[in-house]
Amino acid sequence: MPKKRQLAQPQPQPQPKPEPQPLGVDISTRNERMGEDGSSKEVAKPHTLEEFLAECHTLGPMRFVVIGNGAILEAAGEFSNMRHSTTPKGELLTFSASSATDANGLLSFELHLRPDNVRSIEMVEKLVDEEKKLLILRFRGQTEHQPAKETHSHVILSAILKVGGDDASHPDCVEQWYHMREQFGDSWVVVQ
C-alpha cells in the first residue's frame, strides 16, 4: 500500500512592520490623552485643520511670527474672516483683519496658509520670566527638501498670546486657549 503524502501547511507570510507614527497624537485614531494625574481622559478630536482654525477666531488678537532664511516677520492679527480658495499652486486658507485697510489704504493684516503643508500643530506654554508667559500655537510642516515621512518638521507659523505684562492678551482669550488645549490636546498630527 503506497504511503500517503502529507501536504505542506502554508507558511504564514511575515506582516509588514507598521510605519512609525509622527510625534504627537494621531487624531485620526486616538481621542484620549493623559491627564495631569496620569489617568486617561477623553478629548474631542478635530477632523481637519479647517475645523481647528474655525475655533481659533475665539482667541482674539495674537502675534503671528514666520521665520524664514534671512528674515523674521511679526505681525498682529486674528484668525478671523476665514476664506478658502484654490490656486494653481494649491489650496489656500486666508484670514484678514475685520477692517480690510488702514488709514493709508494698506492691508492691516492678511495671512495665507497652505493647509496641505501643515503636518502637525502644537499648543505650547513658554515661561518668559516670573510674571510673563507665552501661549503659542505652532503650525509645523515639511520643507521642499525634507522627506514627507520624516517625523521632525520645522515651524511654518507661530501664533502667540501673552500672559502678564503691559501688553497681555485679554483674559477671556487666554481662558479660551486653555479650553482649546483641553479640547484638542497638546499636539497632534493633522488629518489630511
Secondary structure as the mmCIF struct_conf table of DSSP 4:
data_model
#
loop_
_struct_conf.conf_type_id
_struct_conf.id
_struct_conf.beg_label_comp_id
_struct_conf.beg_label_asym_id
_struct_conf.beg_label_seq_id
_struct_conf.end_label_comp_id
_struct_conf.end_label_asym_id
_struct_conf.end_label_seq_id
HELX_LH_PP_P HELX_LH_PP_P1 PRO A 2 PRO A 22
BEND BEND1 LEU A 23 GLY A 24
STRN STRN1 VAL A 25 ASP A 26
TURN_TY1_P TURN_TY1_P1 ILE A 27 THR A 29
STRN STRN2 GLU A 32 MET A 34
TURN_TY1_P TURN_TY1_P2 GLU A 36 ASP A 37
BEND BEND2 GLY A 38 GLY A 38
STRN STRN3 SER A 40 GLU A 42
BEND BEND3 THR A 48 THR A 48
HELX_RH_AL_P HELX_RH_AL_P1 LEU A 49 CYS A 56
HELX_RH_3T_P HELX_RH_3T_P1 HIS A 57 LEU A 59
BEND BEND4 PRO A 61 PRO A 61
STRN STRN4 MET A 62 GLY A 68
TURN_TY1_P TURN_TY1_P3 ASN A 69 GLY A 70
STRN STRN5 ALA A 71 GLY A 77
BEND BEND5 PHE A 79 PHE A 79
BEND BEND6 ASN A 81 ASN A 81
STRN STRN6 ARG A 83 THR A 87
TURN_TY1_P TURN_TY1_P4 PRO A 88 LYS A 89
STRN STRN7 GLY A 90 SER A 96
BEND BEND7 SER A 98 ALA A 100
STRN STRN8 THR A 101 THR A 101
TURN_TY1_P TURN_TY1_P5 ALA A 103 ASN A 104
BEND BEND8 GLY A 105 GLY A 105
STRN STRN9 LEU A 107 LEU A 107
BEND BEND9 SER A 108 SER A 108
STRN STRN10 GLU A 110 LEU A 113
HELX_RH_3T_P HELX_RH_3T_P2 PRO A 115 ASN A 117
STRN STRN11 VAL A 118 LEU A 127
BEND BEND10 ASP A 129 GLU A 131
STRN STRN12 LYS A 133 GLY A 141
TURN_TY1_P TURN_TY1_P6 GLU A 144 HIS A 145
BEND BEND11 GLN A 146 GLN A 146
TURN_TY1_P TURN_TY1_P7 ALA A 148 LYS A 149
BEND BEND12 THR A 151 THR A 151
STRN STRN13 HIS A 154 VAL A 163
BEND BEND13 GLY A 164 GLY A 165
TURN_TY1_P TURN_TY1_P8 ASP A 166 ASP A 167
HELX_LH_PP_P HELX_LH_PP_P2 ALA A 168 HIS A 170
HELX_RH_AL_P HELX_RH_AL_P2 PRO A 171 PHE A 184
BEND BEND14 ASP A 186 ASP A 186
STRN STRN14 SER A 187 VAL A 189
HELX_LH_PP_P HELX_LH_PP_P3 VAL A 190 VAL A 191
#
